[in-house]
Amino acid sequence: MSTLTLSNITKSYPNGYQAVHKLSLNIEEGEMVVLVGPSGCGKSTLLRMIAGLEEITSGNLKIDDCLVNNLEPSERDIAMVFQNYALYPHMSVYNNMAYGLRNRKTPKADIQRIVNDTAEMLEIEHLLERKPKQLSGGQRQRVAMGRAIVRKPKIFLFDEPLSNLDAKLRVQMRLQIKKLQRRLATTSVYVTHDQVEAMTLADKLVVLNQGTVEQVGTPLEIYDNPASVFVATFIGSPAMNILDAKVTKEGLQLGYSLSPIDTQSLKPGDIKLGLRPEHINIVEKMPWFEVEVELVESLGADLLLYCKTLYHKTMDETAQSLVVRAEGHSKIEIGDILGLDIDQKHLHLFDADTSKHINIDLKMNSKRELLYA
Amino acid sequence: MVERRPLFSLFCHIILILGILSIAFPVWVALVATTHENTAFATGTPLWFGDLGFSVFSDLLSNQSTFNNSQLPITQMLFNSMVMALCITVGKLTISIMSAYAVVFFRFPGRMFAFWIIFFTLMLPVEVRIIPTFEVITNLNMLNSFSGLTIPLIASATATFLFRQFFLTVPKELFEAARIDGAGPIRFFIDILLPLSRTNIAALFVITFIYGWNQYLWPLLITTDVQYYTIVMGIKQMLGVVDGLIEWNKIMATTIIAMLPPVIVVIAMQKAFVKGLVDSEK
């Protein structure tokens, strides 16, 4: 059980490229923290700095209040699971798991007991004599985890450990990692670009973008209250729709369609609207705006409708596309015209210039009925 | 060829048989020659065994025979060749595997410069730099010694380059995993990198051993003492007869003896080779 504290961590390369910029983060005891972001956001670099595989240009990295900036990876008491597992190809599974312990001069009897116990926990005890190349992807993955677990490290680091597995196995291993982490209660940092993995595994989710933290919070907090357009579009699948709109005295204007929302507290001008596909309602009467269905994707339980706003026919504005989630057996076909509405409590507003979330309570305009009269 | 046409496979076999014959015939002649009296060669080259049996070999190996009254101790020459070939092989492998390790796995100033310098020596084989090398060895008083025979031939860009190419294919995560597991650079080298390069080492061992064994020009230059003659150059010395008959039967026997160690190395190492290729680990 350990804490991990990052303060003002910066990584810059000799060519001037800054991969991580003044990043600060607190990780509590036993917490599973998931770093998520698009490729090139610095999440792997950050993890490798925690591991001690990359030098920290500036800032402090503390494990249990002990500065570890200049310690070798082995002295930091961390364990890492790599994306390609990095198992030693010429060693048996047993030796792979025992190697780290041997280097620490653990007595032989202890090594045997620890490795066997861990193998049993991971259900790989029948594979101990095999070489990595004789194992399937999922088994290799478990051996890689076993190698991390046997050392009883202060912190687990996972570098996209599931991305080499097929979809079904990935879901299984995801559950197993979650269970194991609960059981061992070891502080963990998990890097992924897959937002489903991030949402399901995280106690605390850290969304990274271009080397800085965009938002930190529980998965649901981030889903419900994304701090910026970036987070809004990154978390949630399919992504949140972002539409350009205008604030006028009468309400929010999307094309020629005026929403019946009270805009007293907003400053007039451009604004971005965020609407999650699952929060958009298809309505028969009094829609806010209309769309034409361009493509229909059936996921079984749900139907994803890829639509285009219709107002461009009457006004000099380009059409905007959006995705709507509908009930799986709705009879909707390509070319249909749908009327859409949204509950105002699910409507997110973002500043058009800074892309940051605007936090105000939206109210329905009392003149709603009048507008549609 | 996927097609199986009888005429074509006949043609292929004829070519193959011709190839084998052209390689095997000189060996056959050498083998046959060892069983004849020296006088038999005056009238032509015998093609079938004579009546001496293995007596030429046993004379040679017991150092009882002389070549036109000069002593050329075969066992000593065999030993010298063995020492030379093994020293060159072990030295080459050690130095090149370590320099490749340094160049691939570490970042230090002048790394690429060092690599290019090594690479550049590819263009300077022994034959090209033989006069300056000879000068250096003379000034170091290393004429007529094993160190003089082996050291100048140990440095090898080819082997360094081969190991470098192999090390580049080793995933760097392996190095990092070992670092996290508490293995320093030396532990990683011994515990992980060396076992992984087994097959490469075996291949290079064969190539370098034969290279070392077949050295002719260099030992010819720097040895004047019979005590340091190697067998390959020794054969040439046997031919240098001022007047009298060239003792072909003894020379051919020496040739056959000289041929055996490389053949044994190839056959022995081939097993390791094939094994390494069959369960290649990556």
Interface residues (C-beta under 8 A of the other chain):
Chain A: A51 G52 L53 E72 P73 S74 I78 A79 M80 F82 Q83 N84 A86 L87 Y88 P89 H90 Y99 G100 N103 R104 K131 K133 R147 R151
Chain B: P171 E173 L174 E176 A177 A178 R179 I180 D181 G182 A183 R187 D191 I192 P195 L196 D279 E281 K282
